[in-house]
Amino acid sequence: MMRDDTVRHVVVFLVIGVIAGWLASWIVGGGGLLTFLISGVVGAFVGGYLFSALKINLPIRNIWLSQIVTATVGAVIVVLVARLIAG
């Protein structure tokens, strides 16, 4: 059985993903809760990887805001790449 901390972390991660996906939809268009969730969660991984690989450190002291910004940047990239692939 999962511990309460693990469940809490997963829920927070999903909420950050939905917020990031929603913000990305404002920037590049699109919509729907499932789309927000998928683009935001995948975007969190993409943004985290890119920021780490490029050694980008956001000057944001609030960890939640920093994670939302990182995930949003990743989600925008994910949506744009998906559109390029889909045609």
N, CA, C and O atoms as CSV, one atom per row, in Angstrom:
chain,resi,resn,atom,element,x,y,z
A,1,MET,N,N,0.841,-1.188,0.000
A,1,MET,CA,C,0.000,0.000,0.000
A,1,MET,C,C,0.880,1.244,0.000
A,1,MET,O,O,1.949,1.260,0.611
A,2,MET,N,N,0.424,2.283,-0.688
A,2,MET,CA,C,1.191,3.519,-0.791
A,2,MET,C,C,1.088,4.337,0.493
A,2,MET,O,O,0.032,4.402,1.122
A,3,ARG,N,N,2.192,4.950,0.866
A,3,ARG,CA,C,2.182,5.821,2.040
A,3,ARG,C,C,1.476,7.127,1.709
A,3,ARG,O,O,1.344,7.488,0.540
A,4,ASP,N,N,1.024,7.832,2.734
A,4,ASP,CA,C,0.327,9.105,2.544
A,4,ASP,C,C,1.209,10.120,1.828
A,4,ASP,O,O,0.722,10.874,0.986
A,5,ASP,N,N,2.511,10.149,2.152
A,5,ASP,CA,C,3.424,11.090,1.493
A,5,ASP,C,C,3.506,10.835,-0.001
A,5,ASP,O,O,3.530,11.773,-0.797
A,6,THR,N,N,3.550,9.570,-0.377
A,6,THR,CA,C,3.635,9.216,-1.792
A,6,THR,C,C,2.382,9.660,-2.530
A,6,THR,O,O,2.466,10.234,-3.616
A,7,VAL,N,N,1.232,9.398,-1.946
A,7,VAL,CA,C,-0.031,9.813,-2.562
A,7,VAL,C,C,-0.073,11.331,-2.689
A,7,VAL,O,O,-0.484,11.856,-3.724
A,8,ARG,N,N,0.340,12.024,-1.663
A,8,ARG,CA,C,0.350,13.490,-1.686
A,8,ARG,C,C,1.269,14.004,-2.791
A,8,ARG,O,O,0.910,14.938,-3.508
A,9,HIS,N,N,2.442,13.410,-2.934
A,9,HIS,CA,C,3.377,13.840,-3.973
A,9,HIS,C,C,2.804,13.610,-5.376
A,9,HIS,O,O,2.962,14.454,-6.259
A,10,VAL,N,N,2.153,12.493,-5.575
A,10,VAL,CA,C,1.546,12.203,-6.869
A,10,VAL,C,C,0.436,13.199,-7.165
A,10,VAL,O,O,0.337,13.697,-8.287
A,11,VAL,N,N,-0.385,13.492,-6.193
A,11,VAL,CA,C,-1.480,14.454,-6.389
A,11,VAL,C,C,-0.922,15.841,-6.710
A,11,VAL,O,O,-1.412,16.511,-7.619
A,12,VAL,N,N,0.092,16.272,-5.975
A,12,VAL,CA,C,0.707,17.581,-6.242
A,12,VAL,C,C,1.296,17.607,-7.644
A,12,VAL,O,O,1.141,18.596,-8.361
A,13,PHE,N,N,1.972,16.531,-8.043
A,13,PHE,CA,C,2.557,16.451,-9.378
A,13,PHE,C,C,1.475,16.567,-10.446
A,13,PHE,O,O,1.660,17.272,-11.438
A,14,LEU,N,N,0.347,15.883,-10.255
A,14,LEU,CA,C,-0.744,15.948,-11.220
A,14,LEU,C,C,-1.382,17.337,-11.261
A,14,LEU,O,O,-1.740,17.824,-12.334
A,15,VAL,N,N,-1.524,17.969,-10.107
A,15,VAL,CA,C,-2.092,19.329,-10.069
A,15,VAL,C,C,-1.163,20.299,-10.793
A,15,VAL,O,O,-1.625,21.130,-11.574
A,16,ILE,N,N,0.140,20.199,-10.540
A,16,ILE,CA,C,1.100,21.052,-11.249
A,16,ILE,C,C,1.018,20.780,-12.750
A,16,ILE,O,O,1.101,21.710,-13.552
A,17,GLY,N,N,0.854,19.514,-13.134
A,17,GLY,CA,C,0.709,19.169,-14.548
A,17,GLY,C,C,-0.513,19.797,-15.182
A,17,GLY,O,O,-0.437,20.314,-16.296
A,18,VAL,N,N,-1.645,19.760,-14.485
A,18,VAL,CA,C,-2.872,20.366,-15.020
A,18,VAL,C,C,-2.700,21.879,-15.154
A,18,VAL,O,O,-3.087,22.458,-16.168
A,19,ILE,N,N,-2.128,22.513,-14.148
A,19,ILE,CA,C,-1.908,23.965,-14.208
A,19,ILE,C,C,-0.977,24.308,-15.369
A,19,ILE,O,O,-1.245,25.235,-16.133
A,20,ALA,N,N,0.115,23.561,-15.497
A,20,ALA,CA,C,1.071,23.820,-16.579
A,20,ALA,C,C,0.424,23.599,-17.945
A,20,ALA,O,O,0.634,24.386,-18.868
A,21,GLY,N,N,-0.352,22.541,-18.072
A,21,GLY,CA,C,-1.049,22.285,-19.333
A,21,GLY,C,C,-2.045,23.376,-19.668
A,21,GLY,O,O,-2.176,23.773,-20.825
A,22,TRP,N,N,-2.742,23.858,-18.660
A,22,TRP,CA,C,-3.705,24.946,-18.859
A,22,TRP,C,C,-2.986,26.218,-19.298
A,22,TRP,O,O,-3.431,26.896,-20.224
A,23,LEU,N,N,-1.874,26.543,-18.634
A,23,LEU,CA,C,-1.102,27.725,-19.018
A,23,LEU,C,C,-0.540,27.571,-20.431
A,23,LEU,O,O,-0.542,28.527,-21.207
A,24,ALA,N,N,-0.061,26.380,-20.766
A,24,ALA,CA,C,0.457,26.136,-22.115
A,24,ALA,C,C,-0.643,26.315,-23.154
A,24,ALA,O,O,-0.385,26.811,-24.250
A,25,SER,N,N,-1.869,25.913,-22.817
A,25,SER,CA,C,-2.977,26.079,-23.764
A,25,SER,C,C,-3.279,27.549,-24.002
A,25,SER,O,O,-3.715,27.920,-25.092
A,26,TRP,N,N,-3.057,28.385,-23.005
A,26,TRP,CA,C,-3.211,29.828,-23.193
A,26,TRP,C,C,-2.174,30.355,-24.175
A,26,TRP,O,O,-2.455,31.255,-24.966
A,27,ILE,N,N,-0.986,29.793,-24.118
A,27,ILE,CA,C,0.115,30.272,-24.943
A,27,ILE,C,C,0.005,29.758,-26.377
A,27,ILE,O,O,0.168,30.532,-27.320
A,28,VAL,N,N,-0.270,28.467,-26.555
A,28,VAL,CA,C,-0.269,27.880,-27.897
A,28,VAL,C,C,-1.632,27.358,-28.344
A,28,VAL,O,O,-1.755,26.834,-29.451
A,29,GLY,N,N,-2.646,27.492,-27.513
A,29,GLY,CA,C,-3.982,27.030,-27.880
A,29,GLY,C,C,-4.204,25.580,-27.507
A,29,GLY,O,O,-3.267,24.867,-27.145
A,30,GLY,N,N,-5.433,25.155,-27.596
A,30,GLY,CA,C,-5.791,23.782,-27.230
A,30,GLY,C,C,-6.690,23.810,-26.015
A,30,GLY,O,O,-6.942,24.872,-25.446
A,31,GLY,N,N,-7.172,22.660,-25.618
A,31,GLY,CA,C,-8.044,22.652,-24.454
A,31,GLY,C,C,-8.458,21.267,-24.039
A,31,GLY,O,O,-8.149,20.276,-24.701
A,32,GLY,N,N,-9.159,21.219,-22.935
A,32,GLY,CA,C,-9.645,19.962,-22.391
A,32,GLY,C,C,-8.797,19.510,-21.227
A,32,GLY,O,O,-7.569,19.562,-21.283
A,33,LEU,N,N,-9.454,19.066,-20.171
A,33,LEU,CA,C,-8.758,18.675,-18.945
A,33,LEU,C,C,-7.734,17.569,-19.194
A,33,LEU,O,O,-6.614,17.634,-18.687
A,34,LEU,N,N,-8.111,16.562,-19.965
A,34,LEU,CA,C,-7.177,15.467,-20.246
A,34,LEU,C,C,-5.964,15.965,-21.029
A,34,LEU,O,O,-4.838,15.544,-20.764
A,35,THR,N,N,-6.188,16.848,-21.979
A,35,THR,CA,C,-5.086,17.439,-22.742
A,35,THR,C,C,-4.183,18.242,-21.826
A,35,THR,O,O,-2.960,18.159,-21.934
A,36,PHE,N,N,-4.772,19.020,-20.922
A,36,PHE,CA,C,-3.983,19.792,-19.963
A,36,PHE,C,C,-3.109,18.854,-19.133
A,36,PHE,O,O,-1.915,19.089,-18.951
A,37,LEU,N,N,-3.732,17.788,-18.636
A,37,LEU,CA,C,-3.022,16.855,-17.763
A,37,LEU,C,C,-1.872,16.177,-18.501
A,37,LEU,O,O,-0.750,16.133,-17.996
A,38,ILE,N,N,-2.142,15.655,-19.677
A,38,ILE,CA,C,-1.107,14.934,-20.422
A,38,ILE,C,C,0.024,15.868,-20.825
A,38,ILE,O,O,1.194,15.555,-20.603
A,39,SER,N,N,-0.313,17.015,-21.415
A,39,SER,CA,C,0.748,17.933,-21.846
A,39,SER,C,C,1.512,18.490,-20.654
A,39,SER,O,O,2.723,18.692,-20.742
A,40,GLY,N,N,0.836,18.739,-19.551
A,40,GLY,CA,C,1.505,19.277,-18.376
A,40,GLY,C,C,2.418,18.276,-17.695
A,40,GLY,O,O,3.525,18.625,-17.284
A,41,VAL,N,N,1.966,17.029,-17.570
A,41,VAL,CA,C,2.779,16.008,-16.915
A,41,VAL,C,C,3.989,15.656,-17.790
A,41,VAL,O,O,5.113,15.588,-17.294
A,42,VAL,N,N,3.764,15.436,-19.070
A,42,VAL,CA,C,4.893,15.164,-19.970
A,42,VAL,C,C,5.794,16.394,-20.031
A,42,VAL,O,O,7.019,16.277,-20.053
A,43,GLY,N,N,5.173,17.576,-20.057
A,43,GLY,CA,C,5.941,18.824,-20.083
A,43,GLY,C,C,6.807,19.014,-18.855
A,43,GLY,O,O,7.885,19.603,-18.943
A,44,ALA,N,N,6.355,18.527,-17.717
A,44,ALA,CA,C,7.163,18.625,-16.496
A,44,ALA,C,C,8.467,17.854,-16.659
A,44,ALA,O,O,9.529,18.321,-16.248
A,45,PHE,N,N,8.381,16.683,-17.255
A,45,PHE,CA,C,9.596,15.896,-17.495
A,45,PHE,C,C,10.488,16.560,-18.546
A,45,PHE,O,O,11.704,16.652,-18.377
A,46,VAL,N,N,9.863,17.018,-19.628
A,46,VAL,CA,C,10.627,17.653,-20.704
A,46,VAL,C,C,11.289,18.936,-20.209
A,46,VAL,O,O,12.481,19.145,-20.432
A,47,GLY,N,N,10.522,19.793,-19.540
A,47,GLY,CA,C,11.074,21.043,-19.015
A,47,GLY,C,C,12.169,20.796,-18.002
A,47,GLY,O,O,13.206,21.459,-18.032
A,48,GLY,N,N,11.952,19.845,-17.101
A,48,GLY,CA,C,12.967,19.520,-16.101
A,48,GLY,C,C,14.245,19.016,-16.739
A,48,GLY,O,O,15.341,19.402,-16.332
A,49,TYR,N,N,14.111,18.152,-17.744
A,49,TYR,CA,C,15.279,17.625,-18.436
A,49,TYR,C,C,16.025,18.737,-19.173
A,49,TYR,O,O,17.245,18.854,-19.059
A,50,LEU,N,N,15.284,19.555,-19.930
A,50,LEU,CA,C,15.924,20.620,-20.698
A,50,LEU,C,C,16.613,21.645,-19.805
A,50,LEU,O,O,17.745,22.046,-20.072
A,51,PHE,N,N,15.933,22.066,-18.749
A,51,PHE,CA,C,16.536,23.051,-17.850
A,51,PHE,C,C,17.787,22.485,-17.203
A,51,PHE,O,O,18.775,23.196,-17.021
A,52,SER,N,N,17.744,21.206,-16.856
A,52,SER,CA,C,18.903,20.566,-16.247
A,52,SER,C,C,20.039,20.422,-17.265
A,52,SER,O,O,21.188,20.741,-16.961
A,53,ALA,N,N,19.720,19.944,-18.466
A,53,ALA,CA,C,20.731,19.739,-19.502
A,53,ALA,C,C,21.380,21.050,-19.927
A,53,ALA,O,O,22.577,21.093,-20.214
A,54,LEU,N,N,20.584,22.120,-19.967
A,54,LEU,CA,C,21.102,23.435,-20.378
A,54,LEU,C,C,21.619,24.241,-19.189
A,54,LEU,O,O,22.049,25.384,-19.342
A,55,LYS,N,N,21.573,23.635,-18.009
A,55,LYS,CA,C,22.027,24.274,-16.768
A,55,LYS,C,C,21.322,25.618,-16.513
A,55,LYS,O,O,21.942,26.607,-16.123
A,56,ILE,N,N,20.013,25.611,-16.749
A,56,ILE,CA,C,19.194,26.797,-16.509
A,56,ILE,C,C,18.639,26.718,-15.097
A,56,ILE,O,O,17.972,25.748,-14.735
A,57,ASN,N,N,18.913,27.729,-14.315
A,57,ASN,CA,C,18.399,27.830,-12.956
A,57,ASN,C,C,17.458,29.029,-12.900
A,57,ASN,O,O,17.901,30.170,-13.028
A,58,LEU,N,N,16.193,28.786,-12.713
A,58,LEU,CA,C,15.237,29.891,-12.664
A,58,LEU,C,C,15.444,30.701,-11.382
A,58,LEU,O,O,15.599,30.129,-10.303
A,59,PRO,N,N,15.447,32.025,-11.501
A,59,PRO,CA,C,15.610,32.862,-10.302
A,59,PRO,C,C,14.296,33.064,-9.551
A,59,PRO,O,O,13.931,34.186,-9.202
A,60,ILE,N,N,13.595,31.959,-9.309
A,60,ILE,CA,C,12.300,32.006,-8.625
A,60,ILE,C,C,12.475,31.287,-7.293
A,60,ILE,O,O,12.833,30.110,-7.262
A,61,ARG,N,N,12.223,31.989,-6.200
A,61,ARG,CA,C,12.427,31.403,-4.875
A,61,ARG,C,C,11.334,30.424,-4.479
A,61,ARG,O,O,11.589,29.475,-3.737
A,62,ASN,N,N,10.127,30.644,-4.965
A,62,ASN,CA,C,9.009,29.771,-4.617
A,62,ASN,C,C,9.113,28.474,-5.427
A,62,ASN,O,O,9.023,28.505,-6.655
A,63,ILE,N,N,9.298,27.350,-4.759
A,63,ILE,CA,C,9.513,26.069,-5.431
A,63,ILE,C,C,8.316,25.662,-6.283
A,63,ILE,O,O,8.487,25.102,-7.366
A,64,TRP,N,N,7.104,25.940,-5.799
A,64,TRP,CA,C,5.900,25.579,-6.571
A,64,TRP,C,C,5.830,26.374,-7.854
A,64,TRP,O,O,5.565,25.816,-8.918
A,65,LEU,N,N,6.065,27.667,-7.767
A,65,LEU,CA,C,6.026,28.516,-8.959
A,65,LEU,C,C,7.121,28.110,-9.937
A,65,LEU,O,O,6.898,28.072,-11.147
A,66,SER,N,N,8.290,27.809,-9.416
A,66,SER,CA,C,9.389,27.366,-10.262
A,66,SER,C,C,9.030,26.080,-11.004
A,66,SER,O,O,9.316,25.952,-12.195
A,67,GLN,N,N,8.410,25.137,-10.317
A,67,GLN,CA,C,8.001,23.889,-10.952
A,67,GLN,C,C,6.906,24.113,-11.983
A,67,GLN,O,O,6.896,23.461,-13.027
A,68,ILE,N,N,5.989,25.025,-11.704
A,68,ILE,CA,C,4.918,25.327,-12.661
A,68,ILE,C,C,5.495,25.963,-13.912
A,68,ILE,O,O,5.103,25.605,-15.023
A,69,VAL,N,N,6.422,26.902,-13.752
A,69,VAL,CA,C,7.048,27.551,-14.908
A,69,VAL,C,C,7.819,26.523,-15.735
A,69,VAL,O,O,7.700,26.494,-16.960
A,70,THR,N,N,8.599,25.690,-15.074
A,70,THR,CA,C,9.368,24.651,-15.774
A,70,THR,C,C,8.444,23.707,-16.534
A,70,THR,O,O,8.689,23.405,-17.701
A,71,ALA,N,N,7.392,23.246,-15.886
A,71,ALA,CA,C,6.442,22.338,-16.528
A,71,ALA,C,C,5.696,23.024,-17.666
A,71,ALA,O,O,5.399,22.389,-18.679
A,72,THR,N,N,5.390,24.308,-17.515
A,72,THR,CA,C,4.689,25.038,-18.575
A,72,THR,C,C,5.567,25.177,-19.812
A,72,THR,O,O,5.100,24.975,-20.932
A,73,VAL,N,N,6.831,25.519,-19.615
A,73,VAL,CA,C,7.764,25.611,-20.749
A,73,VAL,C,C,7.836,24.255,-21.453
A,73,VAL,O,O,7.776,24.181,-22.681
A,74,GLY,N,N,7.964,23.198,-20.678
A,74,GLY,CA,C,7.996,21.858,-21.258
A,74,GLY,C,C,6.709,21.513,-21.978
A,74,GLY,O,O,6.742,20.907,-23.049
A,75,ALA,N,N,5.573,21.891,-21.406
A,75,ALA,CA,C,4.272,21.599,-22.022
A,75,ALA,C,C,4.109,22.343,-23.344
A,75,ALA,O,O,3.567,21.790,-24.301
A,76,VAL,N,N,4.566,23.574,-23.406
A,76,VAL,CA,C,4.513,24.329,-24.666
A,76,VAL,C,C,5.332,23.600,-25.728
A,76,VAL,O,O,4.891,23.455,-26.868
A,77,ILE,N,N,6.517,23.147,-25.353
A,77,ILE,CA,C,7.368,22.411,-26.288
A,77,ILE,C,C,6.684,21.114,-26.731
A,77,ILE,O,O,6.695,20.774,-27.915
A,78,VAL,N,N,6.098,20.403,-25.789
A,78,VAL,CA,C,5.412,19.135,-26.100
A,78,VAL,C,C,4.263,19.377,-27.078
A,78,VAL,O,O,4.114,18.639,-28.052
A,79,VAL,N,N,3.459,20.395,-26.829
A,79,VAL,CA,C,2.311,20.685,-27.699
A,79,VAL,C,C,2.792,21.071,-29.096
A,79,VAL,O,O,2.236,20.600,-30.088
A,80,LEU,N,N,3.812,21.916,-29.190
A,80,LEU,CA,C,4.317,22.341,-30.491
A,80,LEU,C,C,4.915,21.166,-31.272
A,80,LEU,O,O,4.681,21.043,-32.474
A,81,VAL,N,N,5.674,20.315,-30.607
A,81,VAL,CA,C,6.245,19.143,-31.269
A,81,VAL,C,C,5.130,18.197,-31.715
A,81,VAL,O,O,5.185,17.655,-32.819
A,82,ALA,N,N,4.130,17.996,-30.874
A,82,ALA,CA,C,3.003,17.126,-31.234
A,82,ALA,C,C,2.281,17.656,-32.467
A,82,ALA,O,O,1.874,16.882,-33.334
A,83,ARG,N,N,2.123,18.961,-32.544
A,83,ARG,CA,C,1.476,19.555,-33.718
A,83,ARG,C,C,2.314,19.397,-34.962
A,83,ARG,O,O,1.775,19.161,-36.043
A,84,LEU,N,N,3.636,19.522,-34.834
A,84,LEU,CA,C,4.523,19.323,-35.977
A,84,LEU,C,C,4.450,17.887,-36.488
A,84,LEU,O,O,4.438,17.648,-37.696
A,85,ILE,N,N,4.402,16.936,-35.559
A,85,ILE,CA,C,4.338,15.529,-35.933
A,85,ILE,C,C,2.988,15.192,-36.573
A,85,ILE,O,O,2.913,14.472,-37.569
A,86,ALA,N,N,1.926,15.735,-35.971
A,86,ALA,CA,C,0.565,15.451,-36.464
A,86,ALA,C,C,0.282,16.132,-37.790
A,86,ALA,O,O,-0.590,15.706,-38.547
A,87,GLY,N,N,1.026,17.193,-38.065
A,87,GLY,CA,C,0.825,17.894,-39.326
A,87,GLY,C,C,-0.137,18.963,-39.175
A,87,GLY,O,O,-0.434,19.668,-40.139
